[in-house]
Amino acid sequence: MRLRIETSPPLPPLKAWINISQGLFGLGTRTIHDLRQRIIKDFELPDAIGLELDGFELLGRDSIRDLLEKDDLIRYVGWVLDGGLI
């Protein structure tokens, strides 16, 4: 399945396509947590962030297969606390 990834301020601008797969024996990207970890690694982004779909936060244990559809736009959002990114 392919997804669109986009950051929002205060993170640096990024718009990219990402292809996700459950991988061999289901050991690939299966949960929102797996997706978040892959985005952090692949794009070298800070890990104190959340993922959103249509303005709603995606929670870590949920299955990608049950929540996401091909071409969905996933926003990678950082939160600001006391003037700094957390």
Backbone as CSV, one residue per row, in Angstrom:
resi,resn,N_x,N_y,N_z,CA_x,CA_y,CA_z,C_x,C_y,C_z
1,MET,0.845,-1.166,0.000,0.000,0.000,0.000,0.895,1.236,0.000
2,ARG,0.517,2.237,-0.750,1.296,3.472,-0.734,0.532,4.540,0.032
3,LEU,1.295,5.374,0.744,0.730,6.454,1.534,1.484,7.734,1.245
4,ARG,0.801,8.852,1.431,1.458,10.157,1.345,1.832,10.587,2.757
5,ILE,3.040,11.108,2.905,3.536,11.591,4.191,3.809,13.081,4.051
6,GLU,3.368,13.843,5.059,3.601,15.288,5.042,3.846,15.752,6.469
7,THR,4.840,16.601,6.655,5.084,17.197,7.968,4.330,18.511,8.067
8,SER,4.153,18.971,9.299,3.553,20.281,9.521,4.417,21.026,10.529
9,PRO,4.373,22.380,10.492,5.201,23.171,11.406,4.937,22.754,12.857
10,PRO,5.967,22.794,13.667,7.276,23.413,13.488,8.326,22.498,12.856
11,LEU,7.936,21.354,12.331,8.894,20.460,11.671,9.306,21.013,10.312
12,PRO,10.489,20.653,9.825,10.903,21.068,8.479,9.921,20.515,7.436
13,PRO,9.699,21.247,6.349,8.745,20.790,5.327,9.190,19.487,4.666
14,LEU,8.244,18.585,4.504,8.495,17.315,3.834,7.187,16.818,3.236
15,LYS,7.229,16.443,1.972,6.119,15.771,1.305,6.728,14.606,0.542
16,ALA,6.242,13.394,0.820,6.830,12.216,0.195,5.793,11.109,0.103
17,TRP,6.049,10.194,-0.818,5.283,8.955,-0.913,6.075,7.881,-0.194
18,ILE,5.371,6.953,0.447,6.025,5.829,1.099,5.210,4.572,0.775
19,ASN,5.913,3.511,0.470,5.271,2.224,0.213,5.429,1.357,1.454
20,ILE,4.312,0.865,1.969,4.396,0.007,3.149,3.889,-1.386,2.816
21,SER,4.461,-2.338,3.508,4.128,-3.735,3.289,4.206,-4.462,4.620
22,GLN,3.380,-5.498,4.785,3.465,-6.291,6.005,4.722,-7.132,6.025
23,GLY,5.368,-7.257,4.888,6.644,-7.951,4.826,6.513,-9.465,4.920
24,LEU,7.641,-10.104,4.798,7.724,-11.550,4.863,7.286,-12.050,6.240
25,PHE,6.366,-12.973,6.284,5.837,-13.550,7.523,5.186,-12.505,8.427
26,GLY,4.721,-11.377,7.847,4.047,-10.356,8.640,4.960,-9.578,9.559
27,LEU,6.263,-9.550,9.265,7.223,-8.874,10.141,7.546,-7.452,9.700
28,GLY,6.800,-6.919,8.741,7.055,-5.569,8.242,6.241,-4.524,9.000
29,THR,5.708,-3.570,8.264,4.947,-2.465,8.836,3.498,-2.906,9.030
30,ARG,3.128,-3.282,10.260,1.786,-3.791,10.526,0.937,-2.847,11.357
31,THR,1.569,-2.103,12.265,0.818,-1.225,13.168,1.208,0.231,12.923
32,ILE,0.425,1.123,13.500,0.738,2.555,13.420,2.105,2.809,14.063
33,HIS,2.398,2.116,15.154,3.715,2.254,15.792,4.837,1.875,14.820
34,ASP,4.663,0.774,14.082,5.660,0.360,13.089,5.852,1.446,12.031
35,LEU,4.739,2.021,11.571,4.792,3.076,10.556,5.525,4.297,11.094
36,ARG,5.207,4.692,12.311,5.858,5.853,12.932,7.366,5.632,13.033
37,GLN,7.781,4.458,13.497,9.207,4.151,13.617,9.894,4.180,12.255
38,ARG,9.226,3.679,11.235,9.821,3.685,9.897,9.989,5.116,9.374
39,ILE,8.987,5.954,9.585,9.073,7.351,9.130,10.206,8.073,9.848
40,ILE,10.306,7.874,11.153,11.382,8.501,11.931,12.739,8.093,11.372
41,LYS,12.912,6.808,11.106,14.197,6.294,10.611,14.473,6.748,9.177
42,ASP,13.509,6.540,8.279,13.725,6.825,6.865,13.963,8.306,6.570
43,PHE,13.266,9.182,7.300,13.359,10.611,7.013,14.143,11.386,8.066
44,GLU,14.736,10.662,9.030,15.565,11.269,10.078,14.832,12.412,10.780
45,LEU,13.632,12.120,11.245,12.800,13.108,11.927,12.817,12.856,13.430
46,PRO,12.489,13.877,14.233,12.472,13.684,15.689,11.403,12.669,16.085
47,ASP,11.626,11.990,17.208,10.678,10.954,17.601,9.570,11.429,18.532
48,ALA,9.612,12.682,18.969,8.572,13.222,19.853,7.441,13.816,19.013
49,ILE,6.769,12.962,18.285,5.737,13.421,17.356,4.539,12.480,17.381
50,GLY,3.537,12.851,16.604,2.372,11.999,16.413,2.047,11.912,14.937
51,LEU,1.233,10.938,14.602,0.744,10.786,13.236,-0.741,11.086,13.239
52,GLU,-1.201,11.805,12.193,-2.601,12.148,12.079,-3.138,11.761,10.712
53,LEU,-4.403,11.406,10.697,-5.148,11.146,9.465,-6.424,11.958,9.551
54,ASP,-6.637,12.847,8.587,-7.825,13.713,8.556,-8.008,14.491,9.852
55,GLY,-6.883,14.918,10.476,-6.940,15.725,11.684,-7.115,14.944,12.975
56,PHE,-7.105,13.605,12.888,-7.262,12.772,14.065,-5.988,11.968,14.300
57,GLU,-5.576,11.898,15.569,-4.345,11.178,15.900,-4.511,9.679,15.667
58,LEU,-3.462,9.081,15.107,-3.412,7.631,14.913,-2.674,7.028,16.094
59,LEU,-3.280,6.048,16.749,-2.702,5.457,17.958,-1.851,4.242,17.621
60,GLY,-0.834,4.007,18.420,0.228,3.059,18.127,-0.130,1.612,17.894
61,ARG,-1.052,1.063,18.647,-1.319,-0.370,18.556,-2.284,-0.746,17.445
62,ASP,-2.931,0.244,16.863,-3.928,-0.040,15.836,-3.287,-0.586,14.565
63,SER,-3.998,-1.463,13.910,-3.527,-2.092,12.677,-3.645,-1.131,11.497
64,ILE,-2.596,-1.062,10.705,-2.624,-0.242,9.496,-3.709,-0.732,8.555
65,ARG,-3.812,-2.029,8.418,-4.774,-2.635,7.491,-6.207,-2.218,7.819
66,ASP,-6.518,-2.036,9.103,-7.875,-1.685,9.517,-8.171,-0.191,9.434
67,LEU,-7.132,0.648,9.435,-7.336,2.098,9.485,-7.023,2.849,8.192
68,LEU,-6.004,2.424,7.491,-5.513,3.207,6.363,-5.904,2.593,5.032
69,GLU,-6.044,3.474,4.044,-6.325,3.040,2.682,-5.264,3.603,1.756
70,LYS,-5.120,2.986,0.600,-4.154,3.436,-0.392,-4.319,4.931,-0.640
71,ASP,-3.195,5.636,-0.705,-3.111,7.068,-1.009,-3.581,7.984,0.123
72,ASP,-3.850,7.462,1.328,-4.189,8.332,2.458,-3.036,9.296,2.719
73,LEU,-3.384,10.487,3.212,-2.380,11.480,3.596,-2.180,11.408,5.105
74,ILE,-0.968,11.029,5.512,-0.609,10.936,6.924,0.235,12.155,7.273
75,ARG,-0.209,12.902,8.255,0.566,14.068,8.708,1.413,13.663,9.906
76,TYR,2.660,14.070,9.831,3.645,13.838,10.877,3.744,15.150,11.622
77,VAL,3.193,15.221,12.829,3.077,16.488,13.534,3.950,16.514,14.779
78,GLY,4.560,17.670,15.017,5.335,17.901,16.233,4.604,18.920,17.071
79,TRP,4.736,18.803,18.355,4.076,19.739,19.246,5.102,20.671,19.860
80,VAL,4.693,21.922,20.103,5.581,22.930,20.691,5.198,23.127,22.150
81,LEU,6.215,23.086,23.016,6.026,23.318,24.436,7.082,24.298,24.898
82,ASP,6.662,25.421,25.462,7.589,26.450,25.931,8.559,26.881,24.847
83,GLY,8.060,27.058,23.634,8.883,27.567,22.547,9.754,26.567,21.860
84,GLY,9.760,25.303,22.301,10.599,24.297,21.668,9.791,23.097,21.230
85,LEU,10.277,22.413,20.234,9.633,21.214,19.732,9.815,20.082,20.736
86,ILE,8.698,19.389,21.029,8.822,18.237,21.931,8.618,16.965,21.150
